[in-house]
Amino acid sequence: MHLTTTSPVLSLADIRHIEATPLAQTMPWASTYTLIAASAQAHADQPALTFLSTGRPGGASTTWSYRDLLQGIHQTANLLHSLHLGPQDVVAILLPGGLAYHLALWGGEAAGIVQPLNPLLSEDKLLSLLCASQAKVLIAHGVDDDSRLREKALRLQAQLPDLKTVLLVHPEGAPLPPDLPPGTQDFHALRQQQVSDHLLSGRVFQPSDIAAYFHTGGTTGAPKLARHSHGAQVFTAWANATMQGFQPTDVTINGYPLFHVAGVLPGALCSLAIGMHVIIPTPSLFRNREVVQNYWRLAEHHGCTLMSGVPTVLAALAGVPLDGADISRLRSVRTGAAPLPPELAQRFEQTFGLQINESLGMTETAGLSTVAPPGLSAPAGCVGWPLPYAQVRIVALNNDDQATGQDLPAGGKGMVLYKGPNLFSGYLDAAETARSFTPDGWLITGDVGFIDEQGRLHLSGRAKDLIIRGGHNIDPKVIEDALGAHPAVDLCAAVGAPDAYAGELPVAFATLKAGAQVSEAELLAFTAERVDEAPAKPKRITILDRMPVTNVGKIYKPELRTLATAAVVQILIDQALKPLQTPAPQWPSVHAAGDGPVEVDGRATPAAVWASLQPLLAALPVKLVLHAP
C-alpha cells in the first residue's frame, strides 16, 4: 500500500473525519524505508529526483526515477550492513546538496541511525557532535574543491577512534582516484557492487526504532541531538501530504538544506512518499544566487506546482521579476521556520497572484506541528490546525516567561504546548529531555501564540525573543510588522538592547530593497507611528547591508543582539569620555563578532578614565568581555 491523498483539509471537521479511523490503519508503514519502497513500487518509472548542476534553466541535470532511487537505497543500506553497521549504530553525513545525500539519508536509515551534519559548522562543533553520537561511519564529500569538506572529514577521522570508515563521495558519481587515504573508501564504487533489489540484513522495522539524530539548539553550546523514530518521521510525511492534498503529479524545488529537518522531512520524505518529482537546485540550494535569480524560470521549466521557502528566501524571490515566466501551474506557496511578515504576504499576492500559507514545525516534532492548508484564507501568523491525531494547548507564562499549567481560553496569548505521534524520542541527554516537557508530557515548544475560535494556531514569536522592558513583555512582531510595512524595507527584526534601568529596550534592524534609499530617522518615525503601545516603540533602527541569517535562512537574532549590545556600549563610552576630552587613540575599542559576547578593549585607556567608565558597563544586564588597562 502506497500513500495517496484526496483534497486538502478545509476545516477542523475534515481533521476530525480523518481521526475517526484508527491511526495504525491510516498509516501502516513501519519505517521510512517501507514508506519509500511502497511509493517506488507504485511510481517506478516516474521521476523522483532531478539534480541541477547550475541555476540556469535548461542547464546540465541528472534525473533518477523512483526505481533508480530505491535501487540506490538498497545498495547503500547493503554497503553499510557489510561494514557491520547495525540498527543501533550511527552513520554521519557531511555532504553538500545532491543525489547522493538521499542515498545516505534513506539507505542510512534502512541500515542504522543517520546523523546529518551541517557542513558550515566549525570542526570543533562537528567533532563534539560526532563524539556525542559515536558515529562508526561517515559519508563525506570526496573531492578537493572550495568547500574543503574532504579535508575537514579526514581531519575529523584522525581525531575519532570510533569512526572506523569514511566513505568518500564523488559528486558526479565518477570513480575516485585509487590512492585514497587509509580508512577511506569510494562510496559509489562500493555501493554499485551491492545487491540492489532488497535489504540483505532482512531487518524487521518497528515504528519506535530510532531513524536519525538531528542537531538542534543553534550553533553554540553543548551538543544537542534529538532522536527521531521511524514512526515519527513517517507520521510527518503522511500528515503533511494529507493536510495539503499532495499528488504524484506535483513538482517542487526543495531548496532547504538536507542536514536540516525541514529539508529532510516536509521537503523530501513527504514528497517521495507521495510520488512527487523533487528538484535539487545545485549543491548550494537556495544559497546559490543564480538559483534565486532564475527561480521563476526554473519553476516554469520544470512545471513546478508547489513552492516552499523560509520568509527570508521568499523576500528575496519577491524582488525577482517574472520576466515573462509562466508560473500558472504553481498552486501553493508554503513557509515556516520564522514568522511571516504581513507586508511580504501582501506583496507576494499582489505581484505574483500567489497566497502564502504557513506551517509550524521544529526538530522536536519531526519538522511539523500545524499546517494552514492551501486555500485557507488567514492573516499572516496563522499557522493553521494541528495535525490529525495531534493536540496543541496554550498556557500562561510566568514572570520568567516559563510555561505554567494554566490553560488559556481562545484568543489568550501564551506558550504553545504540543503532543502528537511525531514527537521526538528525546535528546541523547536525558536531563535536556526532562527540561523540554511539562510534568504531564507536553512538549514546551518555546513559541508564543493563541488559538482562535476556529481552532487555528496563530504565532507571534518565540518566548526567548520577547523583549522585557522593566518587567513588561514586548512582542517583537509588533515592531517588525510596523517596520516591515515601509516600502523601502526588505527584511527587518526587533530585539532587546541591554539597559541598566529597564533591563531591555526595543531596537530594530533592517535591510533595504535594491535601489531603495531611506534614513534611519525616517524609519524610526514611520515605525513609531504604527506601534500603538508606547513601551514597544523602538529606540533605534539600524540599517544593515546584510541581515544575519542561519544556514536555513532564518534571521539570526543572537547576532543582532550582539550588534545591539555593541551599540549600547559605544554610546556609554561616548557619553563618559567626551566630557573628559580624552584623546581618541586612548578610547576603548568595541568588538562585536557573530553571536559572541561584546569585547571592550581598554588597554590603551588611562586607568582614571577606565575607572569612570567601568561602573557604567558593569551595570548592563549582559555579559561583556572587558580588557582593563
Secondary structure, 3 states (H helix, E strand, C coil): CCCCCCCCCCCHHHHHHHHCCCHHHHCCCCCHHHHHHHHHHHCCCCEEEEEECCCCCCCCEEEEEHHHHHHHHHHHHHHHHHCCCCCCCEEEEECCCCHHHHHHHHHHHHHCEEEECCCCCCHHHHHHHHHHHCCCEEEEECCCCCCCHHHHHHHHHHCCCCCCEEEEECCCCCCCCCCCCCCEEEHHHHHCCCCCCCCCCCCCCCCCCEEEEEECCCCCCCCCEEEEEHHHHHHHHHHHHHHHCCCCCCEEECCCCCCCHHHHHHHHHHHHHHCCEEEEECCCHHHCHHHHHCHHHHHHHHCCCEEECCHHHHHHHHCCCCCCCCCCCCCEEEECCCCCCHHHHHHHHHHHCCCEEEEECCHHHCCCCEECCCCCCCCCCEEEEECCCCEEEEEEECCCCCEEEEECCCCCCEEEEEECCCCCCCECCHHHHHHCECCCCCEEEEEEEEECCCCCEEEEEEHHHCEEECCEEECHHHHHHHHHCCCCEEEEEEEEEEECCCEEEEEEEEEECCCCCCCHHHHHHHHHHHCCCHHHCCCEEEECCCCCECCCCCECHHHHHHHHHHHHHHHHHHHHHCCCCCCHHHCCEEECCCCCCEEEECCCCCHHHHHHHHHHHHCCCCCEEEECC
